[in-house]
Amino acid sequence: MSNPFSFFGLEPSLFVDVKSLRKHYLEIQRGSHPDLVSDDQTAMEQSEQANANYKLLLNPLSRVKSYLEIVSANAAIPNSLPQDFLIEMMELSDSIEEMDRQNTAAMALVEGELMNYEKALEMEFEQFQNLSKPDLKALGEWYQKSKYIGRLRKNFDGIVEI
């Protein structure tokens, strides 16, 4: 696994200074972008890595995953969630599956519930970002909850994953 933080000369952190990250990204692209460096395979690969790592660090969920993999002695992110959360998610999933998509009031009610979970996770992430050494177990749980809510959001929005 590559380290997207070290690629840009950054220490692993949940907080990323977007301006600084963009500056590092543009510096790399100036020296390696295929439009600027002709027929240099190494430079082209570095440009592709810069693109992938930049996108990864901008996305909070993928940034957390990378952070956990780097700082955790155990690279596997725990895949267990509290039973009460799972029950709530099953109920929300049922509500999404059973809602009448023609009924805007019903959809708004279900979306409001989904948005409440999303906002709670955003607030929790902001708290993690303010810690120099967040609890890895709690962060792993946040990551798993966020993935779960993300799948429900796609389901609500009618996005079918292949």
MDTraj code that builds the backbone (N, CA, C; nanometers):
import mdtraj as md
import numpy as np

residues = "MET SER ASN PRO PHE SER PHE PHE GLY LEU GLU PRO SER LEU PHE VAL ASP VAL LYS SER LEU ARG LYS HIS TYR LEU GLU ILE GLN ARG GLY SER HIS PRO ASP LEU VAL SER ASP ASP GLN THR ALA MET GLU GLN SER GLU GLN ALA ASN ALA ASN TYR LYS LEU LEU LEU ASN PRO LEU SER ARG VAL LYS SER TYR LEU GLU ILE VAL SER ALA ASN ALA ALA ILE PRO ASN SER LEU PRO GLN ASP PHE LEU ILE GLU MET MET GLU LEU SER ASP SER ILE GLU GLU MET ASP ARG GLN ASN THR ALA ALA MET ALA LEU VAL GLU GLY GLU LEU MET ASN TYR GLU LYS ALA LEU GLU MET GLU PHE GLU GLN PHE GLN ASN LEU SER LYS PRO ASP LEU LYS ALA LEU GLY GLU TRP TYR GLN LYS SER LYS TYR ILE GLY ARG LEU ARG LYS ASN PHE ASP GLY ILE VAL GLU ILE".split()
xyz = np.array([
    [0.0837, -0.1183, 0.0000],
    [0.0000, 0.0000, 0.0000],
    [0.0878, 0.1241, 0.0000],
    [0.0559, 0.2166, -0.0856],
    [0.1318, 0.3410, -0.0882],
    [0.0768, 0.4369, 0.0171],
    [0.1593, 0.5304, 0.0545],
    [0.1218, 0.6271, 0.1560],
    [0.0938, 0.7609, 0.0873],
    [-0.0335, 0.7982, 0.0720],
    [-0.0657, 0.9225, 0.0027],
    [-0.0161, 1.0466, 0.0777],
    [-0.0020, 1.0347, 0.2079],
    [0.0482, 1.1478, 0.2859],
    [0.1951, 1.1736, 0.2526],
    [0.2761, 1.0684, 0.2583],
    [0.4190, 1.0861, 0.2320],
    [0.4442, 1.1227, 0.0858],
    [0.3562, 1.0794, -0.0036],
    [0.3711, 1.1176, -0.1446],
    [0.3781, 1.2696, -0.1578],
    [0.3001, 1.3393, -0.0763],
    [0.2974, 1.4857, -0.0800],
    [0.3833, 1.5486, 0.0302],
    [0.4607, 1.4681, 0.1005],
    [0.5472, 1.5207, 0.2056],
    [0.4717, 1.5615, 0.3303],
    [0.3595, 1.4951, 0.3573],
    [0.2765, 1.5281, 0.4731],
    [0.2835, 1.4168, 0.5768],
    [0.2660, 1.4535, 0.7009],
    [0.2524, 1.3546, 0.8072],
    [0.1098, 1.3008, 0.8035],
    [0.0918, 1.1724, 0.8331],
    [-0.0449, 1.1186, 0.8377],
    [-0.1299, 1.1964, 0.9372],
    [-0.2450, 1.2416, 0.8925],
    [-0.3340, 1.3220, 0.9755],
    [-0.4746, 1.3156, 0.9192],
    [-0.5708, 1.3326, 1.0074],
    [-0.7096, 1.3392, 0.9617],
    [-0.7421, 1.4767, 0.9054],
    [-0.6644, 1.5756, 0.9479],
    [-0.6826, 1.7111, 0.8968],
    [-0.5815, 1.7351, 0.7854],
    [-0.6297, 1.7802, 0.6729],
    [-0.5420, 1.8131, 0.5617],
    [-0.5669, 1.9584, 0.5231],
    [-0.4601, 2.0366, 0.5221],
    [-0.4681, 2.1742, 0.4761],
    [-0.4813, 2.1695, 0.3236],
    [-0.6008, 2.1953, 0.2741],
    [-0.6301, 2.1791, 0.1322],
    [-0.5420, 2.2704, 0.0465],
    [-0.5155, 2.3915, 0.0925],
    [-0.4298, 2.4838, 0.0163],
    [-0.2888, 2.4279, 0.0022],
    [-0.2351, 2.3780, 0.1116],
    [-0.1008, 2.3216, 0.1097],
    [-0.0961, 2.1961, 0.0223],
    [-0.1975, 2.1126, 0.0351],
    [-0.2048, 1.9914, -0.0463],
    [-0.2087, 2.0287, -0.1942],
    [-0.2913, 2.1244, -0.2286],
    [-0.3018, 2.1674, -0.3692],
    [-0.1681, 2.2213, -0.4194],
    [-0.0987, 2.2941, -0.3355],
    [0.0320, 2.3483, -0.3733],
    [0.1293, 2.2343, -0.4067],
    [0.1359, 2.1332, -0.3197],
    [0.2226, 2.0174, -0.3451],
    [0.1802, 1.9464, -0.4739],
    [0.0512, 1.9297, -0.4911],
    [-0.0029, 1.8633, -0.6091],
    [0.0388, 1.9360, -0.7370],
    [0.0209, 2.0668, -0.7379],
    [0.0547, 2.1449, -0.8575],
    [0.2052, 2.1428, -0.8853],
    [0.2867, 2.1438, -0.7805],
    [0.4325, 2.1356, -0.7994],
    [0.4702, 2.0050, -0.8691],
    [0.4090, 1.8963, -0.8247],
    [0.4368, 1.7663, -0.8861],
    [0.3886, 1.7656, -1.0310],
    [0.2701, 1.8190, -1.0547],
    [0.2146, 1.8194, -1.1899],
    [0.2962, 1.9063, -1.2860],
    [0.3528, 2.0136, -1.2346],
    [0.4353, 2.0993, -1.3205],
    [0.5580, 2.0244, -1.3730],
    [0.6052, 1.9310, -1.2943],
    [0.7240, 1.8570, -1.3356],
    [0.6958, 1.7224, -1.3989],
    [0.5702, 1.6793, -1.3986],
    [0.5446, 1.5439, -1.4474],
    [0.4217, 1.5275, -1.5356],
    [0.3422, 1.6311, -1.5545],
    [0.2199, 1.6160, -1.6335],
    [0.2542, 1.5811, -1.7781],
    [0.1839, 1.4849, -1.8355],
    [0.2134, 1.4408, -1.9727],
    [0.2100, 1.5536, -2.0768],
    [0.1277, 1.6551, -2.0551],
    [0.1233, 1.7661, -2.1501],
    [0.2493, 1.8522, -2.1423],
    [0.3200, 1.8440, -2.0290],
    [0.4396, 1.9258, -2.0098],
    [0.5692, 1.8469, -2.0294],
    [0.5635, 1.7179, -2.0091],
    [0.6806, 1.6319, -2.0214],
    [0.6469, 1.5253, -2.1251],
    [0.7052, 1.5364, -2.2395],
    [0.6685, 1.4430, -2.3465],
    [0.7458, 1.3120, -2.3369],
    [0.6753, 1.2045, -2.3544],
    [0.7317, 1.0693, -2.3642],
    [0.8191, 1.0268, -2.2468],
    [0.7936, 1.0768, -2.1288],
    [0.8676, 1.0329, -2.0094],
    [0.7728, 0.9469, -1.9264],
    [0.7880, 0.8149, -1.9379],
    [0.6972, 0.7217, -1.8730],
    [0.6968, 0.7387, -1.7214],
    [0.8134, 0.7602, -1.6615],
    [0.8237, 0.7776, -1.5167],
    [0.7463, 0.9012, -1.4722],
    [0.7599, 1.0094, -1.5474],
    [0.6887, 1.1330, -1.5142],
    [0.5387, 1.1135, -1.5283],
    [0.4981, 1.0405, -1.6312],
    [0.3555, 1.0162, -1.6506],
    [0.2988, 0.9338, -1.5359],
    [0.3726, 0.8356, -1.4895],
    [0.3277, 0.7547, -1.3764],
    [0.3189, 0.8387, -1.2493],
    [0.4163, 0.9284, -1.2313],
    [0.4127, 1.0158, -1.1138],
    [0.2924, 1.1095, -1.1200],
    [0.2599, 1.1564, -1.2381],
    [0.1423, 1.2421, -1.2554],
    [0.0148, 1.1665, -1.2208],
    [0.0061, 1.0418, -1.2658],
    [-0.1109, 0.9595, -1.2342],
    [-0.1212, 0.9330, -1.0842],
    [-0.0072, 0.9063, -1.0202],
    [-0.0070, 0.8850, -0.8752],
    [-0.0495, 1.0118, -0.8030],
    [-0.0028, 1.1255, -0.8518],
    [-0.0403, 1.2526, -0.7896],
    [-0.1914, 1.2722, -0.7984],
    [-0.2492, 1.2433, -0.9140],
    [-0.3947, 1.2564, -0.9303],
    [-0.4685, 1.1667, -0.8320],
    [-0.4284, 1.0405, -0.8261],
    [-0.4972, 0.9440, -0.7399],
    [-0.4830, 0.9816, -0.5928],
    [-0.3619, 1.0152, -0.5499],
    [-0.3391, 1.0494, -0.4096],
    [-0.4067, 1.1804, -0.3707],
    [-0.4113, 1.2753, -0.4621],
    [-0.4776, 1.4029, -0.4364],
    [-0.6271, 1.3806, -0.4116],
    [-0.6906, 1.3050, -0.5000],
    [-0.8332, 1.2751, -0.4840],
    [-0.8585, 1.1993, -0.3543],
    [-0.7693, 1.1065, -0.3243],
    [-0.7838, 1.0257, -0.2037],
    [-0.7810, 1.1129, -0.0776],
    [-0.6877, 1.2057, -0.0715],
    [-0.6746, 1.2890, 0.0490],
    [-0.7825, 1.3959, 0.0590],
    [-0.8428, 1.4338, -0.0520],
    [-0.9519, 1.5312, -0.0459],
    [-1.0792, 1.4701, 0.0083],
    [-1.0967, 1.3403, -0.0095],
    [-1.2171, 1.2717, 0.0347],
    [-1.1993, 1.2249, 0.1795],
    [-1.2812, 1.2745, 0.2734],
    [-1.2628, 1.2376, 0.4145],
    [-1.2667, 1.0869, 0.4404],
    [-1.3540, 1.0159, 0.3730],
    [-1.3664, 0.8723, 0.3970],
    [-1.2400, 0.7971, 0.3533],
    [-1.1907, 0.8279, 0.2344],
    [-1.0701, 0.7595, 0.1885],
    [-0.9471, 0.8069, 0.2662],
    [-0.9480, 0.9323, 0.3119],
    [-0.8381, 0.9822, 0.3955],
    [-0.8330, 0.9059, 0.5279],
    [-0.9502, 0.8827, 0.5881],
    [-0.9563, 0.8075, 0.7137],
    [-0.9071, 0.6648, 0.6918],
    [-0.9494, 0.6042, 0.5839],
    [-0.9059, 0.4668, 0.5560],
    [-0.7538, 0.4613, 0.5446],
    [-0.6959, 0.5536, 0.4705],
    [-0.5500, 0.5567, 0.4558],
    [-0.4821, 0.5825, 0.5893],
    [-0.5356, 0.6758, 0.6649],
    [-0.4796, 0.7078, 0.7960],
    [-0.4801, 0.5846, 0.8848],
    [-0.5924, 0.5155, 0.8899],
    [-0.6029, 0.3960, 0.9737],
    [-0.5041, 0.2885, 0.9299],
    [-0.4904, 0.2699, 0.8011],
    [-0.3984, 0.1682, 0.7511],
    [-0.2539, 0.2026, 0.7833],
    [-0.2216, 0.3304, 0.7841],
    [-0.0834, 0.3729, 0.8082],
    [-0.0483, 0.3708, 0.9563],
    [-0.1357, 0.4244, 1.0402],
    [-0.1006, 0.4382, 1.1823],
    [-0.1364, 0.3165, 1.2666],
    [-0.2203, 0.2316, 1.2143],
    [-0.2614, 0.1143, 1.2906],
    [-0.1611, 0.0015, 1.2712],
    [-0.1261, -0.0648, 1.3800],
    [-0.0378, -0.1811, 1.3704],
    [-0.1082, -0.2921, 1.2943],
    [-0.2392, -0.2975, 1.3069],
    [-0.3197, -0.3967, 1.2368],
    [-0.3846, -0.3260, 1.1173],
    [-0.3390, -0.3572, 0.9973],
    [-0.3868, -0.2873, 0.8776],
    [-0.5347, -0.3111, 0.8491],
    [-0.5912, -0.4155, 0.9065],
    [-0.7335, -0.4431, 0.8829],
    [-0.8192, -0.3486, 0.9664],
    [-0.9120, -0.2831, 0.9016],
    [-1.0032, -0.1927, 0.9706],
    [-1.1156, -0.2774, 1.0287],
    [-1.1427, -0.2614, 1.1577],
    [-1.2479, -0.3436, 1.2195],
    [-1.3790, -0.3313, 1.1436],
    [-1.4467, -0.4424, 1.1324],
    [-1.5723, -0.4436, 1.0586],
    [-1.6882, -0.4809, 1.1501],
    [-1.6908, -0.4206, 1.2671],
    [-1.8012, -0.4472, 1.3584],
    [-1.8626, -0.3149, 1.4021],
    [-1.9921, -0.3157, 1.4113],
    [-2.0658, -0.1958, 1.4507],
    [-2.1572, -0.2302, 1.5668],
    [-2.1913, -0.1301, 1.6484],
    [-2.2819, -0.1547, 1.7608],
    [-2.4171, -0.2062, 1.7116],
    [-2.4737, -0.2957, 1.7884],
    [-2.6000, -0.3583, 1.7515],
    [-2.7116, -0.2555, 1.7344],
    [-2.7173, -0.1544, 1.8224],
    [-2.8238, -0.0545, 1.8107],
    [-2.8120, 0.0241, 1.6794],
    [-2.6888, 0.0530, 1.6367],
    [-2.6694, 0.1224, 1.5096],
    [-2.7178, 0.0349, 1.3943],
    [-2.6821, -0.0929, 1.3974],
    [-2.7227, -0.1837, 1.2903],
    [-2.8739, -0.1971, 1.2818],
    [-2.9393, -0.2017, 1.3955],
    [-3.0856, -0.2102, 1.3963],
    [-3.1465, -0.0831, 1.3360],
    [-3.0934, 0.0331, 1.3761],
    [-3.1422, 0.1595, 1.3203],
    [-3.1215, 0.1645, 1.1691],
    [-3.0070, 0.1138, 1.1230],
    [-2.9774, 0.1155, 0.9798],
    [-3.0676, 0.0192, 0.9028],
    [-3.0989, -0.0946, 0.9622],
    [-3.1915, -0.1873, 0.8959],
    [-3.3291, -0.1233, 0.8826],
    [-3.3716, -0.0520, 0.9858],
    [-3.5008, 0.0162, 0.9801],
    [-3.4996, 0.1264, 0.8745],
    [-3.3896, 0.2010, 0.8695],
    [-3.3784, 0.3073, 0.7694],
    [-3.3731, 0.2474, 0.6292],
    [-3.3011, 0.1389, 0.6143],
    [-3.2940, 0.0707, 0.4854],
    [-3.4321, 0.0228, 0.4414],
    [-3.5080, -0.0331, 0.5350],
    [-3.6455, -0.0759, 0.5043],
    [-3.7300, 0.0431, 0.4623],
    [-3.7141, 0.1561, 0.5324],
    [-3.7908, 0.2766, 0.4974],
    [-3.7583, 0.3222, 0.3557],
    [-3.6303, 0.3143, 0.3183],
    [-3.5892, 0.3543, 0.1840],
    [-3.6491, 0.2599, 0.0804],
    [-3.6421, 0.1320, 0.1078],
    [-3.6929, 0.0321, 0.0134],
    [-3.8446, 0.0421, -0.0033],
    [-3.9149, 0.0722, 0.1051],
    [-4.0609, 0.0705, 0.1026],
    [-4.1245, 0.2048, 0.0675],
    [-4.0463, 0.3130, 0.0630],
    [-4.1068, 0.4442, 0.0414],
    [-4.1620, 0.4567, -0.0998],
    [-4.2682, 0.5327, -0.1078],
    [-4.3320, 0.5614, -0.2354],
    [-4.2576, 0.6802, -0.2970],
    [-4.1834, 0.6562, -0.4027],
    [-4.1013, 0.7615, -0.4640],
    [-4.1862, 0.8694, -0.5319],
    [-4.3144, 0.8453, -0.5440],
    [-4.4049, 0.9458, -0.5992],
    [-4.4551, 1.0397, -0.4896],
    [-4.4408, 0.9997, -0.3649],
    [-4.4887, 1.0763, -0.2514],
    [-4.3728, 1.1607, -0.1974],
    [-4.3705, 1.2891, -0.2330],
    [-4.2585, 1.3753, -0.1941],
    [-4.2495, 1.3938, -0.0429],
    [-4.3617, 1.3938, 0.0257],
    [-4.3599, 1.4087, 0.1713],
    [-4.2940, 1.2873, 0.2365],
    [-4.3268, 1.1689, 0.1877],
    [-4.2667, 1.0466, 0.2422],
    [-4.1173, 1.0439, 0.2142],
    [-4.0790, 1.0857, 0.0941],
    [-3.9371, 1.0883, 0.0595],
    [-3.8623, 1.1897, 0.1453],
    [-3.9230, 1.3047, 0.1693],
    [-3.8595, 1.4080, 0.2505],
    [-3.8388, 1.3592, 0.3937],
    [-3.9344, 1.2848, 0.4439],
    [-3.9238, 1.2310, 0.5796],
    [-3.8062, 1.1329, 0.5900],
    [-3.7957, 1.0428, 0.4956],
    [-3.6874, 0.9448, 0.4962],
    [-3.5534, 1.0150, 0.4729],
    [-3.5503, 1.1100, 0.3806],
    [-3.4255, 1.1812, 0.3546],
    [-3.3819, 1.2626, 0.4757],
    [-3.4769, 1.3192, 0.5464],
    [-3.4437, 1.3938, 0.6679],
    [-3.3755, 1.3052, 0.7706],
    [-3.4273, 1.1843, 0.7841],
    [-3.3670, 1.0893, 0.8775],
    [-3.2245, 1.0526, 0.8330],
    [-3.2081, 1.0305, 0.7053],
    [-3.0765, 0.9989, 0.6501],
    [-2.9794, 1.1162, 0.6692],
    [-3.0276, 1.2354, 0.6456],
    [-2.9439, 1.3553, 0.6618],
    [-2.9020, 1.3745, 0.8072],
    [-2.9878, 1.3393, 0.9017],
    [-2.9504, 1.3497, 1.0428],
    [-2.8303, 1.2617, 1.0743],
    [-2.8285, 1.1401, 1.0199],
    [-2.7134, 1.0515, 1.0405],
    [-2.5886, 1.1085, 0.9730],
    [-2.6053, 1.1617, 0.8519],
    [-2.4912, 1.2190, 0.7793],
    [-2.4326, 1.3376, 0.8558],
    [-2.5184, 1.4242, 0.9077],
    [-2.4709, 1.5410, 0.9832],
    [-2.4010, 1.4985, 1.1117],
    [-2.4549, 1.3985, 1.1787],
    [-2.3924, 1.3497, 1.3020],
    [-2.2531, 1.2950, 1.2723],
    [-2.2388, 1.2248, 1.1613],
    [-2.1080, 1.1716, 1.1244],
    [-2.0119, 1.2833, 1.0860],
    [-2.0602, 1.3867, 1.0199],
    [-1.9759, 1.5020, 0.9865],
    [-1.9242, 1.5693, 1.1132],
    [-2.0121, 1.5873, 1.2102],
    [-1.9721, 1.6508, 1.3363],
    [-1.8701, 1.5637, 1.4104],
    [-1.8919, 1.4335, 1.4087],
    [-1.7999, 1.3420, 1.4741],
    [-1.6629, 1.3472, 1.4060],
    [-1.6620, 1.3566, 1.2731],
    [-1.5356, 1.3655, 1.1996],
    [-1.4614, 1.4941, 1.2346],
    [-1.5334, 1.6029, 1.2469],
    [-1.4699, 1.7303, 1.2862],
    [-1.4019, 1.7167, 1.4216],
    [-1.4638, 1.6440, 1.5129],
    [-1.4025, 1.6215, 1.6440],
    [-1.2762, 1.5373, 1.6304],
    [-1.2803, 1.4349, 1.5475],
    [-1.1608, 1.3525, 1.5251],
    [-1.0472, 1.4360, 1.4675],
    [-1.0806, 1.5289, 1.3769],
    [-0.9783, 1.6109, 1.3127],
    [-0.9055, 1.7009, 1.4129],
    [-0.9710, 1.7339, 1.5211],
    [-0.9106, 1.8218, 1.6207],
    [-0.8203, 1.7484, 1.7186],
    [-0.8150, 1.6169, 1.7096],
    [-0.7327, 1.5381, 1.8010],
    [-0.5988, 1.5040, 1.7361],
    [-0.4917, 1.5148, 1.8131],
    [-0.3614, 1.4790, 1.7577],
    [-0.3489, 1.3280, 1.7416],
    [-0.4080, 1.2523, 1.8334],
    [-0.4059, 1.1062, 1.8249],
    [-0.5446, 1.0523, 1.8564],
    [-0.6301, 1.0416, 1.7548],
    [-0.7654, 0.9916, 1.7800],
    [-0.7639, 0.8437, 1.8171],
    [-0.8652, 0.8032, 1.8896],
    [-0.8835, 0.6625, 1.9253],
    [-0.9085, 0.5846, 1.7961],
    [-0.8189, 0.4907, 1.7652],
    [-0.8273, 0.4190, 1.6379],
    [-0.9503, 0.3295, 1.6286],
    [-0.9911, 0.2717, 1.7401],
    [-1.1108, 0.1874, 1.7389],
    [-1.2343, 0.2727, 1.7075],
    [-1.2450, 0.3876, 1.7737],
    [-1.3588, 0.4775, 1.7501],
    [-1.3560, 0.5319, 1.6072],
    [-1.2372, 0.5610, 1.5570],
    [-1.2244, 0.6106, 1.4203],
    [-1.2618, 0.5016, 1.3199],
    [-1.2213, 0.3786, 1.3475],
    [-1.2594, 0.2665, 1.2618],
    [-1.4098, 0.2473, 1.2600],
    [-1.4724, 0.2642, 1.3752],
    [-1.6174, 0.2527, 1.3820],
    [-1.6825, 0.3655, 1.3022],
    [-1.6285, 0.4875, 1.3131],
    [-1.6800, 0.6001, 1.2350],
    [-1.6709, 0.5676, 1.0858],
    [-1.5584, 0.5123, 1.0458],
    [-1.5364, 0.4769, 0.9056],
    [-1.6426, 0.3769, 0.8578],
    [-1.6664, 0.2725, 0.9373],
    [-1.7642, 0.1710, 0.8990],
    [-1.9061, 0.2296, 0.8951],
    [-1.9385, 0.3138, 0.9912],
    [-2.0706, 0.3789, 0.9908],
    [-2.0866, 0.4664, 0.8666],
    [-1.9815, 0.5385, 0.8330],
    [-1.9868, 0.6281, 0.7169],
    [-2.0063, 0.5505, 0.5879],
    [-1.9385, 0.4372, 0.5761],
    [-1.9577, 0.3531, 0.4578],
    [-2.1020, 0.3036, 0.4508],
    [-2.1565, 0.2639, 0.5648],
    [-2.2937, 0.2127, 0.5708],
    [-2.3926, 0.3216, 0.5285],
    [-2.3766, 0.4394, 0.5865],
    [-2.4652, 0.5516, 0.5524],
    [-2.4482, 0.5891, 0.4049],
    [-2.3266, 0.5821, 0.3546],
    [-2.3021, 0.6115, 0.2131],
    [-2.3774, 0.5163, 0.1210],
    [-2.3811, 0.3888, 0.1580],
    [-2.4570, 0.2909, 0.0783],
    [-2.6068, 0.3213, 0.0840],
    [-2.6555, 0.3589, 0.2027],
    [-2.7973, 0.3940, 0.2137],
    [-2.8290, 0.5191, 0.1318],
    [-2.7361, 0.6148, 0.1295],
    [-2.7562, 0.7369, 0.0505],
    [-2.7672, 0.7007, -0.0975],
    [-2.6790, 0.6137, -0.1444],
    [-2.6860, 0.5724, -0.2851],
    [-2.8175, 0.5010, -0.3136],
    [-2.8597, 0.4192, -0.2215],
    [-2.9871, 0.3483, -0.2372],
    [-3.1011, 0.4495, -0.2440],
    [-3.1002, 0.5463, -0.1541],
    [-3.2044, 0.6496, -0.1529],
    [-3.2050, 0.7259, -0.2854],
    [-3.0854, 0.7602, -0.3341],
    [-3.0739, 0.8377, -0.4578],
    [-3.0994, 0.7533, -0.5831],
    [-3.1174, 0.6216, -0.5629],
    [-3.1462, 0.5343, -0.6762],
    [-3.0241, 0.4951, -0.7556],
    [-2.9067, 0.5071, -0.6953],
    [-2.7829, 0.4691, -0.7622],
    [-2.7601, 0.3196, -0.7400],
    [-2.7463, 0.2487, -0.8495],
    [-2.7246, 0.1045, -0.8420],
    [-2.5766, 0.0783, -0.8642],
    [-2.5142, 0.0122, -0.7666],
    [-2.3735, -0.0222, -0.7792],
    [-2.3609, -0.1575, -0.8475],
    [-2.2628, -0.1666, -0.9300],
    [-2.2376, -0.2922, -1.0023],
    [-2.1273, -0.3685, -0.9337],
])
top = md.Topology()
chain = top.add_chain()
for i, resn in enumerate(residues, 1):
    res = top.add_residue(resn, chain, resSeq=i)
    for name in ("N", "CA", "C"):
        top.add_atom(name, md.element.get_by_symbol(name[0]), res)
traj = md.Trajectory(xyz[None], top)
